[in-house]
Amino acid sequence: MRRVALALIVSTGLAYAASAALAQEPAPAAAPAAEAAAKTVEKTASPELVGQLVKDLAITPAQAEGAAGALFGLAKSRLTAGDFAKVAGAVPNMDGLLKAAPVPDGKVAAMAAAAGGVGGVAGLTSTFTKLGIKPETIVKLAPTLAKAVESKGGAEVGKLLLGALK
């Protein structure tokens, strides 16, 4: 009986010590989701383009910026340098948008590479999910982005982009 009581006292003491140690640790930095929620269209890499995506797709500025960056990254990997330059010429601060794309999960990227890669926008599904974009919106991303780019760069540029995203 004394051993059971002693074991309870020791385990309770250890649990208390652990919780006290945790309480003394500094609070983690603001969650990325909280930072993303605070982002406004004006604070994005390309406010006009992001604003159009926010309006057309009813998503947040952070979602629009990250999704556009991911889609432009895919297009850059599929288009010739000259063709991508045409697309980039229609989009202010393309470099900022490309940098805004979430980094793909290493495990997911490795699996996709091992499987020979997943084609088009479907290969970015995990990235869009990471951004919190709903499936019904994901299917609208590429055509909406192409339409926004076409309005600035012309029909040829819009077709180039859309073709690269298939």
C-alpha positions in Angstrom: 0.0 0.0 0.0 2.9 2.4 0.8 4.5 1.6 -2.5 1.3 2.6 -4.4 1.0 5.8 -2.4 4.6 6.6 -3.0 4.3 5.9 -6.7 1.2 8.2 -6.9 3.1 11.0 -5.1 6.2 10.7 -7.3 4.2 10.6 -10.5 2.0 13.5 -9.4 5.2 15.5 -8.5 6.7 14.7 -11.9 3.6 15.8 -13.8 3.5 19.0 -11.8 7.2 19.7 -12.5 6.6 19.1 -16.2 3.6 21.4 -16.3 5.5 24.1 -14.4 8.4 23.9 -16.9 6.0 24.2 -19.8 4.4 27.2 -18.2 7.8 29.0 -18.0 8.6 28.5 -21.7 7.9 31.5 -23.9 4.8 31.5 -26.0 5.3 30.4 -29.6 5.3 33.1 -32.2 2.1 34.1 -33.8 0.7 31.2 -35.9 1.1 31.6 -39.7 -2.7 31.3 -40.0 -3.2 34.4 -37.8 -0.6 36.3 -39.9 -2.3 35.2 -43.1 -5.7 36.3 -41.8 -4.3 39.8 -41.1 -2.9 40.2 -44.6 -4.7 42.7 -46.7 -4.8 43.0 -50.5 -2.6 46.1 -50.3 0.1 44.2 -48.4 0.4 41.5 -51.0 3.1 41.2 -53.7 0.7 42.2 -56.5 -2.3 44.0 -55.1 -4.3 44.4 -58.3 -4.0 40.7 -59.3 -4.6 39.5 -55.8 -7.6 41.8 -55.4 -9.1 40.4 -58.6 -8.7 36.8 -57.3 -10.1 37.7 -53.9 -13.1 39.3 -55.6 -13.8 36.6 -58.1 -13.1 33.5 -55.9 -14.2 34.8 -52.4 -10.9 33.8 -50.8 -8.5 35.7 -48.5 -5.7 37.9 -49.8 -3.1 35.4 -48.3 -4.8 32.5 -50.1 -5.0 34.4 -53.4 -1.3 35.5 -53.2 -0.1 32.0 -52.3 -2.2 30.2 -54.9 -1.2 32.7 -57.6 2.5 32.2 -56.7 2.1 28.4 -56.8 0.3 28.5 -60.2 2.9 30.9 -61.6 5.7 28.6 -60.3 4.1 25.7 -62.2 3.8 27.8 -65.3 7.4 28.9 -65.0 8.5 25.3 -64.9 6.6 24.4 -68.0 7.0 27.4 -70.3 10.1 28.5 -72.2 11.9 31.5 -70.7 10.6 33.7 -73.4 7.0 32.6 -73.0 7.2 33.0 -69.2 8.6 36.5 -69.7 5.5 37.4 -71.6 3.3 36.2 -68.7 5.5 37.9 -66.1 5.4 41.1 -68.1 1.6 41.2 -67.6 1.9 40.7 -63.8 3.4 43.3 -61.5 6.0 41.9 -59.0 6.0 38.4 -60.3 9.1 37.6 -58.2 7.1 38.5 -55.0 4.2 36.3 -56.0 6.6 33.3 -56.7 8.1 33.8 -53.3 4.6 33.9 -51.7 3.8 30.3 -52.7 3.9 27.9 -49.8 6.8 25.5 -49.8 5.4 22.0 -50.6 5.6 19.4 -47.9 8.8 17.5 -48.5 7.1 14.1 -48.2 4.4 15.0 -50.7 6.9 16.5 -53.1 9.1 13.4 -52.9 6.1 11.1 -53.5 5.0 13.2 -56.5 8.5 13.1 -57.9 8.8 9.4 -57.4 5.5 8.9 -59.2 6.8 10.8 -62.2 5.1 14.0 -61.0 1.4 14.8 -60.9 0.2 16.9 -63.9 -1.0 20.4 -63.8 -3.0 22.1 -61.1 -3.8 18.6 -59.6 -0.1 18.4 -58.5 -0.7 21.6 -56.4 -3.7 20.3 -54.5 -1.7 19.8 -51.3 -0.4 23.4 -51.6 -3.9 24.8 -52.0 -5.2 22.7 -49.1 -2.3 24.0 -47.0 -3.6 27.5 -47.8 -7.1 26.5 -46.7 -8.7 26.7 -50.2 -11.8 24.6 -50.6 -11.9 22.0 -53.4 -14.7 23.8 -55.3 -12.5 26.9 -55.4 -9.4 25.0 -56.4 -11.0 24.0 -59.7 -11.6 27.7 -60.5 -8.1 29.0 -59.7 -6.4 28.4 -63.0 -9.1 29.8 -65.3 -9.7 32.8 -63.0 -5.9 33.6 -62.9 -5.6 33.2 -66.7 -8.5 35.5 -67.2 -6.9 38.1 -64.9 -3.6 37.9 -66.7 -5.4 38.0 -70.1 -7.0 41.3 -69.1 -3.6 42.9 -68.6 -1.4 41.0 -71.2 -3.9 40.1 -73.9 -5.4 36.9 -75.2 -2.1 35.3 -76.3 -0.6 35.6 -72.8 -3.8 34.3 -71.2 -3.7 31.2 -73.5 0.0 30.7 -72.8 -0.7 30.6 -69.0 -3.7 28.4 -69.2 -2.0 26.0 -71.5 0.9 25.7 -69.0 -1.5 25.0 -66.2 -3.2 22.0 -67.8 
